[in-house]
Structure formats: C-alpha cells, structure tokens
Amino acid sequence: MSSRVIVPIVLVLLLLVLQVQLWTGRGSVPEVSQLRERLEKQQEANAKAQTGNERLSSEVADLQEGIEMVEERARQELGMVKPNEILVQIAK
C-alpha cells in the first residue's frame, strides 16, 4: 500500500474517533445540553431563595426596629389584646 492510501484512511479513522467522542464521550453535546438545563433550574431555585431571603431579612429588620411589629404580629397570629380592650372576631 502506498502512502497515498494510508494517509486518507488514517484521517477518516481519526475523524470517526473524534465524532464518537463528540456525541458519546465526556463533554459530549447531549451532556452539555443536560448540564445547561440543570444550570437553568438551579438559577431559578436560587432566584426564589434570594427573594425569600430578602423578605425574611426585611422582616428581621422590622422586628429589630420596634415593638410595633411585634405587637401587630401578636395580634394577628395569636389574637392577643391590650388590657381593657375587647377583641371581636367576625367569621366569614
């Protein structure tokens, strides 16, 4: 066999090996696609968690600022009343 035949055969085999690696190996096209989907889902979860953290941080700041917030929460959640005050609940 002459080198004119061997070189194209080697190049075609190398191309086939690279294609197999591209579609099935580490870092393949399907794996990258799956990783991108996972990244998007994680970014959405992070955004939701960030929103929740900001809300809680704001609530903590309100609680640290004054007793009015504590009083309001006690009234809403526990039904507490001040001395000489009458609580009237209306059921809907």
C-alpha positions in Angstrom: 0.0 0.0 0.0 1.3 3.4 -0.8 1.2 6.4 1.5 -1.5 7.9 -0.8 -3.9 5.3 0.5 -2.8 5.1 4.1 -3.0 8.8 4.9 -6.7 9.2 3.9 -7.6 6.0 5.8 -5.9 7.3 9.0 -7.5 10.7 8.6 -11.0 9.1 8.2 -10.4 6.9 11.2 -9.3 9.9 13.2 -12.4 11.8 12.2 -14.6 8.9 13.2 -12.9 8.7 16.6 -13.5 12.5 17.1 -17.2 12.2 16.1 -17.7 9.3 18.6 -16.1 11.4 21.3 -18.2 14.4 20.4 -21.5 12.5 20.7 -20.8 10.0 23.4 -17.8 11.0 25.4 -17.2 13.3 28.4 -18.3 16.8 27.4 -20.5 15.5 24.6 -23.3 17.5 23.1 -26.1 15.7 25.0 -24.2 16.0 28.3 -23.7 19.8 27.8 -27.3 20.2 26.9 -28.4 18.4 30.1 -25.9 20.4 32.2 -27.4 23.7 30.7 -30.9 22.6 31.7 -29.7 21.8 35.3 -28.0 25.2 35.4 -31.2 27.0 34.5 -33.2 25.1 37.1 -30.6 25.8 39.7 -30.6 29.5 38.8 -34.4 29.6 39.1 -34.2 28.0 42.5 -31.5 30.4 43.6 -33.7 33.4 42.5 -36.6 32.1 44.5 -34.4 31.5 47.6 -32.9 35.0 47.2 -36.4 36.5 47.1 -37.3 34.6 50.3 -34.1 35.6 52.0 -34.7 39.3 51.2 -38.3 39.0 52.6 -37.0 37.4 55.7 -34.2 39.9 56.1 -36.7 42.8 55.7 -38.9 41.1 58.4 -36.0 40.7 60.8 -35.1 44.4 60.3 -38.7 45.4 61.0 -38.7 43.3 64.2 -35.4 44.8 65.3 -36.6 48.4 64.7 -39.5 48.5 67.1 -42.2 46.8 69.1 -45.0 47.9 66.8 -44.2 45.0 64.5 -44.1 42.5 67.4 -47.4 43.9 68.7 -49.0 43.6 65.2 -47.9 40.0 64.8 -49.1 39.1 68.3 -52.5 40.5 67.5 -52.7 38.8 64.0 -51.3 35.4 64.8 -52.0 34.9 68.5 -55.2 37.0 68.9 -53.6 39.0 71.8 -55.3 42.1 73.1 -54.2 45.0 75.3 -55.5 45.5 78.8 -59.1 46.9 78.9 -59.5 46.0 75.2 -62.2 43.8 73.7 -61.5 41.6 70.7 -64.3 40.9 68.3 -63.8 38.4 65.6 -66.0 38.2 62.6 -66.2 34.8 60.8 -66.7 34.9 57.1 
